[in-house]
Amino acid sequence: MKASRKIRTLTAGAAASLVLGVGATLLTAGPAAAAGCGATLNPKTSGAEAFWEVKCVGTQRVGIAGWVKDTDNDGQCARVKATFPDGTTYYSPQACPKGTKVNFSSGWRSGALVDAYLYEFDV
């Protein structure tokens, strides 16, 4: 029988969630905390880390830019997911295998807040 895989998530508000899946990849996350202009976040899980800054143009345009890194040889990749007030969702490029670090920039979206979190997933 195949062993369970651990999926780790971390919201921008630093609330961690651990979900165990048996024979399937499950990904759930608690609600991400909205971060505003100028906020910087540096979340970590047991197999990944990231850094991003929330950047704004006035009060009408928002984006995030930073990096994501895979820090564990666990067969999983790391990624940042961001949801914007205009309803769009951005996924950073995936970082894997262990030691891979990729930069990302979401581009500009309408609004002044963003919900973002770091997560790992099976490849």
N, C-alpha and C positions, 0 to 999 in steps of 0.2 A: 504494500500500500504506500502510495506517495505521501511524503510528509507535508504538513501544512506549511503554507507560505505566509509570512507576515507582511502586511501592508502598513506603512507608517505615514501618518499625515501630521502636519503642524499648521495651525492657522496663523494668520498674521497677529492675532491676539495672544499667541503663544499657548493656546490650549491644545494639548496633544491628544491624539486618539489612536488606539491600536485596534486593528481588526484582524481576526484570524479567519482564513478561508480554507476549507477542506476540499481539495480537488478542483478548485476554481479560484480565479482572482477576484477578490471583492475590494471595492474601493468606496469608502464612505468617509465623510469628513463632517466635523461639527461646523457650525456656522462660522464663516470667516469674519473677523472684525474689520470694519471699514477703517481704512487709513487715509488720511488727508494729505494735502500738499506739504512737501518737505519731510514727511515721515521716512525713516529708514528702518529696515527690518533685516535681521540676520538669523533666521530660523535654522534649527538643526534637528535631524532625526538620528537614529542609530546608524543610518547608512547614507545620509546625504546632508548637505548644507547649502545655503543660498544667502545672497545679499541682494536687496533691491531698495531703490529710492522711488518715492512717489513724486512725480514732477508735474507741475501745472503751468498753464498759460492762462493767467487771470483766474476767473472762477468758472470758466466755461469748458476748458480742455484739460484732460488728465491722462497720464501714462505712467508706466513703471519701467525701470531699466536697472539691470544688475547682472548677476551671474548665478549659475546653479552648478553644483559639483557632486559627483558620485563618490562616496568615501568608503564604501564597503564592497568586498568581492562576494556579493550575495545573489548574483544573477538578476538583480533589479536595476532599473534606471531611475533617475531623479528628474523631476520637472516642476515648474511653477505654473499654477493656474490662477488667472486673474479674471474677475467679473466686474464689469463697469456699469455705471448707472444707466447708460443707454441700452443695456441688455446684451451687449456683446461680450464674448468670452475670448480670452487670449491664453494660449498655451506656449510656454517657452520651448525652445528646442530641448530634446532629451539629452541628459548627460549619462553616459555609460560607455565602457566599463569603469571599474574603480580607477580613480585618479583623473577622470575626464571632467574638465571644467569648461562650460560654455557661457558666453555672454548673450544677453538678450535685451530687446527693447520692444515694448508693446506697440509703439506708435501712439498717436493722440486719439482720444475718444471724448465724447461729450460728458461733462460732469466735473466734479471736484473731489470725488472719493473713489476708492477702489477696494474690493474685497479680494485678497490674494493669499495663497498658501503654498507651501512646499509639500510635495508628496513623492512616494516611490511606487513603482508598479513593475509587474513581471513583464519580461520581454517576450 
